[in-house]
Amino acid sequence: MGKAFKRGMNKSKNNLFESLSREEAVNKVVKGLKNPTKNDKVEDLITLFGLSSEELLENGASYEEVKAISGILND
């Protein structure tokens, strides 16, 4: 790969969530937990925004879903 191509690939990787608010991220995570077959990069959003189990539970995630990912939550 050329240098310019590598730079372009790295730039696109880092700008995936450029205009995503915290509230939108929580909603995407809850939807991703409800439908685990879709690859919505739920773990990336949780670690990027530092979401807690309380936030997810308040926005509609079930206790079992939150407990399953408790290792990556900020609690």
C-alpha positions in Angstrom: 0.0 0.0 0.0 1.1 3.5 -0.7 1.6 6.1 2.0 -1.4 8.2 0.9 -3.7 5.2 0.8 -2.6 4.2 4.4 -3.2 7.8 5.6 -6.7 7.8 4.0 -7.6 4.5 5.6 -6.4 5.6 9.0 -8.3 8.9 8.7 -11.5 7.1 7.9 -11.1 4.7 10.8 -10.7 7.6 13.3 -13.6 9.6 12.0 -16.3 7.0 12.2 -18.1 8.7 15.1 -17.3 12.3 14.3 -20.7 13.8 14.7 -22.3 11.4 17.2 -23.6 12.8 20.5 -23.5 10.9 23.8 -27.3 10.4 23.7 -27.2 9.0 20.2 -24.4 6.7 21.3 -26.4 5.3 24.2 -29.4 4.7 21.9 -27.2 2.9 19.4 -25.7 0.7 22.1 -29.2 -0.2 23.5 -30.4 -1.1 20.0 -27.3 -3.1 19.4 -27.8 -5.0 22.7 -31.4 -5.8 21.7 -30.2 -7.2 18.3 -26.8 -8.8 18.9 -26.6 -10.3 15.4 -26.0 -6.8 13.9 -22.5 -5.6 14.0 -23.0 -2.0 15.3 -19.6 -1.9 17.1 -21.4 -1.7 20.4 -18.2 -2.3 22.4 -16.4 0.5 20.5 -19.1 3.0 21.4 -19.2 1.9 25.0 -15.4 2.4 25.5 -15.3 5.5 23.4 -17.9 7.3 25.4 -17.2 5.6 28.7 -20.8 4.5 29.2 -22.0 3.1 32.5 -24.5 0.4 33.3 -26.8 3.0 34.9 -27.1 5.0 31.6 -27.9 1.9 29.6 -30.5 0.7 32.1 -32.2 4.1 32.1 -32.5 4.1 28.4 -34.1 0.7 28.0 -31.5 -2.0 28.2 -32.4 -5.1 30.2 -30.5 -6.2 33.3 -29.3 -9.3 31.6 -27.9 -7.5 28.6 -26.0 -5.0 30.8 -24.7 -7.8 33.0 -23.4 -9.7 29.9 -21.2 -6.7 29.0 -20.3 -5.6 32.5 -16.6 -6.2 31.8 -16.3 -3.2 29.4 -18.6 -0.8 31.2 -17.3 2.1 33.3 -18.8 1.5 36.8 
